[in-house]
Amino acid sequence: MNELQKQIFSGLIDEIMMGKYRVGDTLPTEQEIGKMLQVTRHNSHYAVKALEDAGIVMRNKKRGTVVTRIPSKFELNSLKRFTAKKVCILNHTHEDYRHIHWNERISVPLEKELNHAGIQMEIRNVSDIRKTDDYMELLEEITDQGVSAIVIIPVSGGTDFFQESAEMFFRYHGSIFIFDRGSLNCDQSILNTVGINDFADGVTAVETAFKNGPVSRIIFCMNQISECNWQKERLRGVRLGAGRMSRGAVFVETYVHGVHGDFPLNTSSPQTVLIACHDEAAAQFIDEGRHRNLHPGKDYKIIGFGNDNRFLEYELTTLSPNLELIAKHLAKQILDSIANREPETLHSCRIRSKLIRRKTL
């Protein structure tokens, strides 16, 4: 349908939903619609045909176009996707961490791709919504607006919420997309997902360390004990990488700041590689090492994850999430969904990060 036909289609749906036409009522003829809206009969024909294809009306030679059913609110979004020109971003992350989970490196290229297709992007911060009922109300509000798609940025521990609310989300599964920084278990998600491959990044960190020179010891450093999926996946990747690269000769130790001490080394050990769970932890361990006159790149090596701009002064070797490529994949999934390509397929895509080599390796 062209833009004019989409407007007619959307207007007729709104009138049916508001009760102007009930089941059994007859819509104006295509010619009458054309005269009322000052459009050609050709345009009104395709708008009414779209209603017929959706099973909302039925053409009858004697009675005309009859309303056969009223669409549910859950169906309304998929119907209005014909006319919607907006994607809504629901950001669950706390204000202090939004620069990590959702920043300009992903939002700008995603918005550019969507705008190129004539679609606007709206961002809503919803970190205060935790209950299923509240989320249902929010989704109904967004659905009434007829948005083309919804992108959710979950927080750590959000897996339980998605499982508990599985039935609710499944009603929208064709138009909901997840951008996951490691908060969810990919296998447990019932929605389209694009995210970071934390496991592969752990493997890359170890491979990089071994390619840089002899390695006799690997220590995975955490600033706290955590059940976060991203941390477990990075550690799992580090262990597999160490086993592969050393053929089982080098084992991965774990070290938690404050539990095992402040710093895992007492003397210089140039063949020891510390792999921090993220850049913030790496910076913390570097500071503690300096108190012992031990310096990264000289007395030990250290690698982080995230490429966090807050710690650029540490000149940290790190794995930088390829947010630009993630934005490209996310945009493609959204546009394919709007165009109704592969409607029965749920996509899950995990993208490896880019190595940024600096002075700590």
N, C-alpha and C positions, 0 to 999 in steps of 0.2 A: 504493500500500500504506500501511496505517497503521503506527504505530511498532512494534506487537507483531509484525505480519507481517514488517517489516524485520528485527527481531531474529531471528526464526525463519530467514528467508532467509540472513542473515549466518552464523548458527550452522551451517546445513547446508553452506554453502560452506567454512567452516573445517574441518569434519569430512572433506569430500571432499579438500581440499588436504593435510590431515595424513595421509591414507591410510586412514582408517577405512572409506571406501567406494572401491572401485576400478572401473575400466571394466568393465561387465557385471554389477556388483553391483546388488542391488535395495534401494531405500530403504524404510524403514518406511512403512506406509500413512498417509494423511492422518489417519485416525482414531487410529492408534497414536501419531503425532507429537503429536496433540492431547492424548492421555492422558499421555504422557511429560512434556510441558511444561505440562500443566494449562491448555490453551487450547482454544478451540472448533475444530471441524473446519473451519469457515469460514476462520479465520486461517491454519491450516496449508495449506489449499487454495491460497490466493493466494501463499504463500511458495514452494510447490512449482511453481506455475504460472510464477512468475518464473524459476525454474531452467530450466523447459522452454523458455520464451521465449528464454533465453540459449543454448539448445542444449546444455546440460550434462546434462540428463536427457531421457528419452523415455518417455511413458506407453504401456504395453502391457497390453491387457485380460487376457492370461493371466498375465504375469509381474509386473505392477504398474509402478512407476516405476523405470526402469533408468538407471544412470549411463552415459552415452554417451561422455564425454570429460572429461579433467581440464584446467581452465583454466590457462593459463600465468601466470607472475608478472606479466607485462606487462598481461595482461587483468584481473588480480585487482583493480586499482584501479578500473577502470570498473565492475566488478561490485559492488564494495563501496560505490560511490558511492550506491547505494540506501540504505545504512545509515549512511554516514559523516556526522559532524557537526563536522568540523574542516577548516580551511584552514591550510596551512603556508606561512610566509613564509621564503624562503631569501635572506638578505642577504649579498651578496658584498663590499660596500664595507668599506674599512678603518675601524677604530674612529675615527680622526681625522676622517672625513668622513661618518659615519653621520647626523650631525645635519643634513646637507645632503640626502643621498639618501633617507633614511627617517626622518621625524620625526613628532611628534604631530599635525601638521596633516593628514597623510594617514593615519597609523595609527589615530587615534582615530575619525574618521568612517567609515573602512572597517570597523573592528571593530564599531562601532555598527550599521551596516547588516547585517553578517553575523550578529551576535547577535540582531537583530530577527527574522532568519529561522531562528533556533535553531542557528546554526553558531558554533563556537568558533574563535579565531584563535591560532595559535602562531607565534612568531618564532624562527628559528635564525640565528645569525651564522656564515657558512661562508666567510669570506674566505681561509681556509687551503686550500680545496679548489681545485686547478687541473687535475688530471688526469682524463681521461674515466673511467678505471676507478674512481677514488675517487667520482666523481659517480654512476656507475652503482650502486655499493654504497649510496650515500646514498638514491638514488631508490627502490631496492628496499626499503630499510628503511622509508621513508615509505609506499611502496605497501602493504607488509604491514600497516600500521596502518589502511589503508582511508580515507585522507584524501579529502575531496571535491575539493580543488584545491590546486595549488602555485603560489605567486607568487614569481618570481625578480627580485631587484634586482641587475642586472649591474654590472660596473665598466668603466671605459674600457679599450679593447683587448679586450673580451670577445667581439667579433664573431667573431674567428678561432676561439675556443673553441666557439661555437655552430655554426659551419660545420663544424668538424672532428668535432663530436659530433652532427651533424644526424640521423643514423639513430637514435641513442639517444633524442634529444628527440622525434623524430617519433612514437615509440611511445607517448609520453605527451601528444601535442600537443593532444588535446581537453581536457586538464585542467591544462595549464601556461599561466601568464600572466606577461607581462613588464611590470614598471613601469620605464620607461626614462627616465633623466634626461639622455639624449643620448649614452650610451655605445655604442649600437648603431645601425647603419644600418637603418632601418625596412624597407627593401626586401629586406634580406638575412635578416630574421627569419622563421623557419618557425612561429612561435608567436603566440598572441594577444598583442597589445601595446597598452598605454596609456602615453602619455608626453607630454613637453613639445614644443611646436612651436617649436624654436629658430629656424628660418628665419623664421617669421612674427613672432617676437619681435624679430629683427633689423630687419625692415621697420618694426615699430611704433616702435622706438627712433628711427629716422630721421624718420618721420612726426611724432613728438612734437617733435623738435628743430626741424623746419621750421615747425610750427604755433606754436612759442614765440617766433619772431622770425627776423630775417635770418640765414642761414647761408652763410658763404663757404668754409668748410673743414671736412671731417670726417676724423677720425683714429681708426682702430680700434686700441685699445691693448691689448697683451698683456704679461703678466709673464714669459712664456717662449714659445718656439716649440713648438707642439704639433700633433699629428695628431688630436687628439680630435675626434670627429664633432660634438659640440655647438659647439665653437669655429668649425669650418669652416662649419657651418650658420648660425650667428649672423653671421659675416662675409659670407656669401653673401646673407643677407637685408638686411644693411646696404648692400651694394653695389647691390642691386636697388632698395631704397627710395630711395637717393640719386639713382639714375638717373631714377626716376619723379618724385620731388619737384622736382628741379632741371632736369629735361629734359636731362640730360647735362652741365650746366654745372659741377657740383660733383663732383669725383672723391674716392674714398675712399682715403686713405693708410693704410698699416699701420705700426705702431711697436712694437718689442719692447724692453722694459726690459732694459738691460744689453747689448743688441746694438747698438741705435741711440743709446743714451745713457740718461739718467735721466728726462728729461722733454722732451716734444716742443716746448715753447714757451720762448722767452727773454724775451718781452715780453707785455704784456697784449693779448689778442685776443678781445674779447667775442663775435665772430661765429664763432669756432672751437668746434666740438663734439667732445669726446673721447667715444668710445663704448668702454667697457672690456669685455673679454671676460667678466668677472664682477665681483661686488662687491669681492672681495679685491684684484683688480688695480686697481680704481677707487680704493680706499683707499690703495694703494701710490703711485699717481700723484698723488693729492691731497697726500700727505705730501711728495713730491718737489717739487711745485709750490710749496708753502708755503716751502720753502727758498729759492726765488727770489722770494718775496713775491708770488706769484700765487695768487689764491684762487678756488675754484669758485663759479659763479653771478655773479661780478663780472668777473673777467679772462678767463674761459673757461667753457664749460658742459661737464658730464660726466654720462653716464648709465651705469648698471651693469645687471647681471642677477643675480637670485637673491633679493633682499630678505633678505640674510644678517644675522641678529641680532647677529653679532659686530661689525658696523660701523655700528650705529645712530647713534653719535655723529657720524658724517660727514654726517648728514642727506642721504643720497644719493638722487637720483631713480633709480628702478630698475624693472625688470620682475619682478614677483613671481609665481612659478609658482602656478597655481590648483590647489593640491594637494587642496583640499576637493572640487572638481569632478572631479578625476582619481579620487579615492577613490570617488565616486559611480558613475562610469563603470566602474571596475574591479569594484566590487561587483556591478553589473548584469551584466557579462560572466560573472562567476563563478556567480551565481545562475542565469542563463540556461543555462550549461553543465551545472550540476547537474540542472536540470529537463529537460535534453536538448532545449532549443530550438535550432533551426538547427545540428544536430550536424556538418554538413559545412562550416560557415562559419568561417573564421579572421578575427578582427577586428583592425584596427589603427586606433587613435584617437590623434590628436595635438592637444593643447589649448593654446590661446594663453594667455600669462601676463597678469596684470593690472598696469597702470601705477600705480606709487606715485610721485607727484610731491612732491619735497621741494626743498631750497634750492639744490641744485647745478645746477639748470636755470633 
